[in-house]
Amino acid sequence: MPGPFDLHDERAYRRWRDEKLRNRPDRIEDLLVDLKDPRQLKPSERTALLERCARANIAIYRSSITREDKSVPRLLGLQLGLEHLDGNYLADDDGISSITPGAGTRGEFIPYTDRAIGWHTDGYYNPASRRIRAMTLHCVRDAIEGGESALLDHELAYLLLRDADPGHVRALSAPDAMTIPPRLEGEAVARPAESGPVFSVDPPAGTLHMRYTARGVNIAWKDDAGTRAARAALERLLGADSPHVYRLRLEPGMGIVCNNVLHERTGFVDDPAAPRLLYRARYYDRVAGT
């Protein structure tokens, strides 16, 4: 499909690139929207969230809703066109995950610990039929120290890689660029291996999707020179002190709405009596109007 993400359509790419850089918010404060109640958005609040997601694929909100109430992310999502939740392996019964340090099965997975999480997009291990296009995070309790998030619009990552060398994009768009090995439970396969591209275009809207993880174990990259070079370039980009990366520490009542952008989290020190708690909702939809 011709368009800005087609390596053969340079004119469309240049138009999109110029508009993307012109409209990019310079400061994280430019992404912030104050909400009286995320469960019942005022028209102006909804417009402000959608406008920021249209420009940067990210909006950050601040509210006074700090109690344990999972209707907050659920109702907020519905008002932004997010209806189809991904009921993933560790999600609660309602499809929304309670991200808090825990024991048992959840404690085996890094998001449910106090350890740092490297750069990734959510659902990178999902098949294309369950592609995660948007997500929300709502903070109920923060940690005593740490737990800072970093966010990078995946479209900007694409732009910077393509400007550096279109070959990087070509390599990372290969259908076998990145493979997540199967997850085993005993001798049974709980989740099959999943191969796919890092960058792909979502029909019919022609939007850019990215699946990526910086983890160094339980992952197999295509073993050719182009993929090795592209992966190294992406790692340098994510490791640099880039003005395109937004950093923040979510406080109670704050949250993030995004089109599944690249993100990471620092480790943190928790209060055992009141551990850090965020609600995470993953969707097969994109934020409305983006």
Protein Blocks (a to p, Z undefined) as FASTA:
>chain_A
ZZjklmklmmlmmmmmmmmmmmpcfbfklmpccdfblklccfklmmmmmmmmmmnopacd
ddfbfbdcfklmmmmmmmnopabdcddfklcfkopacddddehjllmpmklmcbdcdddd
ehklpcfklccfbdcdddfbdcfbgjiacdddfklmmmmmmmmomklmmmmmpfklpccd
dddehjacfbdcddddfbdcddfkopacddddfbfghiacdddfklmmmmmmmmmmmmpc
cfkbccddddehiacddehiadddddddddfklgcdddddddfbdcehZZ
